[in-house]
Amino acid sequence: MGLSKHSCDVWQCGGSVEVLPCARIAHIERAHKPYTEDLTSHVRRNALRVAEVWMDEFKSHVYMAWNVPIEVSCGSYRL
């Protein structure tokens, strides 16, 4: 799931995200990561929070992507 805050901001403001094959994007990683190697639970929790706050009627798509029942709210969702 490639959901990020910036893509949601763009979408909410009526913009679009384009895929350009000639684009170059870089990411500089830390030499030492102070967090756990398995970020799946954190990413899922954040994706569900973003869905609840910003996605309105489309939030069900995020819940389906993470295989989480829609009745579970992210506020009470515990991993």
MDTraj code that builds the backbone (N, CA, C; nanometers):
import mdtraj as md
import numpy as np

residues = "MET GLY LEU SER LYS HIS SER CYS ASP VAL TRP GLN CYS GLY GLY SER VAL GLU VAL LEU PRO CYS ALA ARG ILE ALA HIS ILE GLU ARG ALA HIS LYS PRO TYR THR GLU ASP LEU THR SER HIS VAL ARG ARG ASN ALA LEU ARG VAL ALA GLU VAL TRP MET ASP GLU PHE LYS SER HIS VAL TYR MET ALA TRP ASN VAL PRO ILE GLU VAL SER CYS GLY SER TYR ARG LEU".split()
xyz = np.array([
    [0.0850, -0.1169, 0.0000],
    [0.0000, 0.0000, 0.0000],
    [0.0887, 0.1221, 0.0000],
    [0.0807, 0.2030, -0.1042],
    [0.1664, 0.3191, -0.1160],
    [0.0998, 0.4471, -0.0708],
    [0.0295, 0.4414, 0.0372],
    [-0.0425, 0.5580, 0.0857],
    [0.0509, 0.6454, 0.1675],
    [0.0620, 0.7723, 0.1305],
    [0.1444, 0.8634, 0.2088],
    [0.0665, 0.9902, 0.2371],
    [0.1102, 1.0635, 0.3357],
    [0.0417, 1.1863, 0.3720],
    [0.0418, 1.2856, 0.2568],
    [0.1525, 1.2974, 0.1879],
    [0.1602, 1.3949, 0.0794],
    [0.0657, 1.3602, -0.0348],
    [0.0553, 1.2323, -0.0694],
    [-0.0362, 1.1954, -0.1773],
    [-0.1805, 1.2202, -0.1356],
    [-0.2130, 1.2005, -0.0078],
    [-0.3486, 1.2303, 0.0408],
    [-0.3759, 1.3802, 0.0368],
    [-0.2772, 1.4601, 0.0761],
    [-0.2936, 1.6057, 0.0710],
    [-0.3211, 1.6521, -0.0719],
    [-0.2447, 1.6010, -0.1651],
    [-0.2625, 1.6379, -0.3057],
    [-0.4015, 1.5973, -0.3528],
    [-0.4427, 1.4750, -0.3202],
    [-0.5733, 1.4240, -0.3616],
    [-0.6864, 1.5063, -0.3006],
    [-0.6764, 1.5390, -0.1714],
    [-0.7805, 1.6158, -0.1035],
    [-0.7940, 1.7566, -0.1611],
    [-0.6866, 1.8096, -0.2161],
    [-0.6894, 1.9449, -0.2722],
    [-0.7195, 1.9448, -0.4215],
    [-0.7582, 1.8298, -0.4756],
    [-0.7965, 1.8228, -0.6161],
    [-0.6813, 1.8024, -0.7122],
    [-0.5641, 1.7737, -0.6614],
    [-0.4478, 1.7534, -0.7470],
    [-0.4365, 1.6096, -0.7931],
    [-0.3256, 1.5792, -0.8557],
    [-0.3014, 1.4426, -0.9018],
    [-0.1540, 1.4084, -0.8826],
    [-0.1274, 1.2798, -0.8740],
    [0.0092, 1.2304, -0.8644],
    [0.0384, 1.1585, -0.9947],
    [0.1452, 1.1967, -1.0603],
    [0.1783, 1.1390, -1.1898],
    [0.3028, 1.0529, -1.1803],
    [0.3038, 0.9463, -1.2574],
    [0.4202, 0.8590, -1.2648],
    [0.4954, 0.8946, -1.3925],
    [0.6172, 0.9400, -1.3758],
    [0.6993, 0.9789, -1.4898],
    [0.8218, 0.8887, -1.4955],
    [0.8370, 0.8128, -1.6024],
    [0.9492, 0.7188, -1.6096],
    [1.0859, 0.7870, -1.6084],
    [1.0919, 0.9131, -1.6474],
    [1.2211, 0.9817, -1.6508],
    [1.2543, 1.0498, -1.5177],
    [1.1627, 1.0457, -1.4208],
    [1.1853, 1.1131, -1.2928],
    [1.2893, 1.0382, -1.2100],
    [1.3683, 1.1123, -1.1367],
    [1.4686, 1.0538, -1.0478],
    [1.4367, 1.0968, -0.9054],
    [1.4216, 1.0004, -0.8175],
    [1.3904, 1.0280, -0.6777],
    [1.4944, 0.9572, -0.5922],
    [1.5459, 1.0276, -0.4943],
    [1.6477, 0.9687, -0.4075],
    [1.6005, 0.9727, -0.2631],
    [1.6479, 0.8780, -0.1872],
    [1.6194, 0.8737, -0.0440],
    [1.7490, 0.8394, 0.0275],
    [1.7878, 0.9229, 0.1205],
    [1.9098, 0.8981, 0.1965],
    [1.8705, 0.8314, 0.3275],
    [1.9230, 0.7128, 0.3496],
    [1.8907, 0.6394, 0.4714],
    [1.9967, 0.6623, 0.5779],
    [1.9548, 0.6471, 0.7013],
    [2.0478, 0.6583, 0.8132],
    [2.1414, 0.5375, 0.8155],
    [2.2601, 0.5578, 0.8670],
    [2.3527, 0.4458, 0.8833],
    [2.3016, 0.3507, 0.9915],
    [2.2447, 0.4079, 1.0971],
    [2.1877, 0.3279, 1.2054],
    [2.0411, 0.3662, 1.2216],
    [1.9534, 0.2681, 1.2161],
    [1.8103, 0.2946, 1.2309],
    [1.7694, 0.2685, 1.3757],
    [1.7163, 0.3699, 1.4439],
    [1.6822, 0.3552, 1.5858],
    [1.5472, 0.2875, 1.6099],
    [1.4902, 0.2270, 1.5094],
    [1.3601, 0.1639, 1.5238],
    [1.3668, 0.0195, 1.4759],
    [1.2604, -0.0510, 1.4993],
    [1.2545, -0.1928, 1.4655],
    [1.2628, -0.2154, 1.3146],
    [1.3121, -0.3296, 1.2758],
    [1.3218, -0.3638, 1.1337],
    [1.1850, -0.3890, 1.0719],
    [1.0928, -0.4475, 1.1485],
    [0.9600, -0.4790, 1.0967],
    [0.8649, -0.3637, 1.1275],
    [0.8393, -0.2814, 1.0284],
    [0.7533, -0.1645, 1.0462],
    [0.6091, -0.1907, 1.0045],
    [0.5756, -0.3143, 0.9694],
    [0.4428, -0.3457, 0.9168],
    [0.3311, -0.2988, 1.0089],
    [0.3402, -0.3283, 1.1367],
    [0.2320, -0.2913, 1.2282],
    [0.2182, -0.1398, 1.2404],
    [0.3296, -0.0685, 1.2388],
    [0.3250, 0.0774, 1.2485],
    [0.2672, 0.1393, 1.1209],
    [0.3077, 0.0858, 1.0073],
    [0.2578, 0.1367, 0.8792],
    [0.1079, 0.1110, 0.8676],
    [0.0633, -0.0082, 0.9084],
    [-0.0798, -0.0403, 0.9033],
    [-0.1592, 0.0548, 0.9926],
    [-0.1117, 0.0754, 1.1127],
    [-0.1807, 0.1643, 1.2065],
    [-0.1918, 0.3058, 1.1501],
    [-0.0832, 0.3569, 1.0937],
    [-0.0852, 0.4913, 1.0363],
    [-0.1747, 0.4991, 0.9130],
    [-0.1743, 0.3947, 0.8298],
    [-0.2607, 0.3932, 0.7112],
    [-0.4076, 0.3972, 0.7517],
    [-0.4433, 0.3236, 0.8570],
    [-0.5818, 0.3240, 0.9033],
    [-0.6200, 0.4593, 0.9631],
    [-0.5278, 0.5225, 1.0305],
    [-0.5552, 0.6567, 1.0840],
    [-0.5768, 0.7572, 0.9715],
    [-0.4930, 0.7521, 0.8698],
    [-0.5084, 0.8413, 0.7544],
    [-0.6432, 0.8167, 0.6879],
    [-0.6795, 0.6902, 0.6728],
    [-0.8077, 0.6562, 0.6102],
    [-0.9241, 0.7132, 0.6898],
    [-0.9200, 0.6995, 0.8211],
    [-1.0286, 0.7495, 0.9057],
    [-1.0424, 0.9012, 0.8976],
    [-0.9316, 0.9708, 0.8915],
    [-0.9354, 1.1172, 0.8945],
    [-0.9638, 1.1777, 0.7574],
    [-0.9051, 1.1219, 0.6511],
    [-0.9074, 1.1890, 0.5217],
    [-0.9856, 1.1206, 0.4108],
    [-1.0069, 0.9913, 0.4189],
    [-1.0547, 0.9185, 0.3016],
    [-1.2069, 0.9126, 0.2855],
    [-1.2829, 0.9539, 0.3857],
    [-1.4293, 0.9569, 0.3790],
    [-1.4856, 0.8251, 0.3269],
    [-1.5609, 0.8311, 0.2180],
    [-1.6255, 0.7092, 0.1670],
    [-1.5277, 0.6118, 0.1019],
    [-1.4023, 0.6514, 0.0851],
    [-1.3022, 0.5639, 0.0243],
    [-1.2194, 0.4868, 0.1273],
    [-1.2453, 0.5098, 0.2558],
    [-1.1649, 0.4438, 0.3587],
    [-1.1790, 0.2923, 0.3562],
    [-1.2901, 0.2427, 0.3051],
    [-1.3084, 0.0973, 0.2991],
    [-1.2016, 0.0312, 0.2118],
    [-1.1504, 0.1042, 0.1134],
    [-1.0448, 0.0492, 0.0276],
    [-0.9166, 0.0239, 0.1076],
    [-0.8857, 0.1143, 0.1990],
    [-0.7662, 0.0983, 0.2823],
    [-0.7849, -0.0198, 0.3770],
    [-0.9034, -0.0295, 0.4364],
    [-0.9311, -0.1415, 0.5262],
    [-0.9213, -0.2748, 0.4517],
    [-0.9738, -0.2790, 0.3293],
    [-0.9645, -0.4026, 0.2504],
    [-0.8195, -0.4351, 0.2163],
    [-0.7412, -0.3336, 0.1819],
    [-0.6010, -0.3554, 0.1457],
    [-0.5217, -0.4137, 0.2624],
    [-0.5558, -0.3742, 0.3847],
    [-0.4860, -0.4240, 0.5031],
    [-0.5582, -0.5426, 0.5663],
    [-0.6666, -0.5887, 0.5040],
    [-0.7425, -0.7041, 0.5528],
    [-0.7910, -0.6832, 0.6964],
    [-0.8483, -0.5644, 0.7210],
    [-0.9013, -0.5289, 0.8524],
    [-1.0515, -0.5076, 0.8369],
    [-1.1329, -0.5682, 0.9222],
    [-1.2779, -0.5457, 0.9139],
    [-1.3109, -0.3976, 0.9309],
    [-1.4027, -0.3470, 0.8530],
    [-1.4370, -0.2045, 0.8541],
    [-1.4989, -0.1619, 0.9868],
    [-1.5562, -0.2539, 1.0636],
    [-1.6180, -0.2181, 1.1913],
    [-1.5156, -0.1743, 1.2953],
    [-1.3909, -0.2118, 1.2772],
    [-1.2863, -0.1772, 1.3730],
    [-1.2405, -0.0350, 1.3451],
    [-1.2515, 0.0520, 1.4445],
    [-1.2032, 0.1884, 1.4250],
    [-1.0555, 0.1935, 1.4597],
    [-0.9819, 0.2822, 1.3963],
    [-0.8378, 0.2868, 1.4203],
    [-0.8064, 0.3403, 1.5595],
    [-0.8997, 0.4111, 1.6225],
    [-0.8755, 0.4601, 1.7575],
    [-0.8669, 0.3476, 1.8587],
    [-0.9445, 0.2414, 1.8380],
    [-0.9418, 0.1296, 1.9313],
    [-0.8638, 0.0112, 1.8758],
    [-0.8072, 0.0275, 1.7589],
    [-0.7342, -0.0809, 1.6933],
    [-0.6010, -0.1026, 1.7629],
    [-0.5790, -0.2210, 1.8106],
    [-0.4541, -0.2540, 1.8794],
    [-0.3845, -0.3658, 1.8046],
    [-0.2552, -0.3548, 1.7925],
    [-0.1769, -0.4566, 1.7224],
    [-0.1132, -0.5511, 1.8206],
])
top = md.Topology()
chain = top.add_chain()
for i, resn in enumerate(residues, 1):
    res = top.add_residue(resn, chain, resSeq=i)
    for name in ("N", "CA", "C"):
        top.add_atom(name, md.element.get_by_symbol(name[0]), res)
traj = md.Trajectory(xyz[None], top)
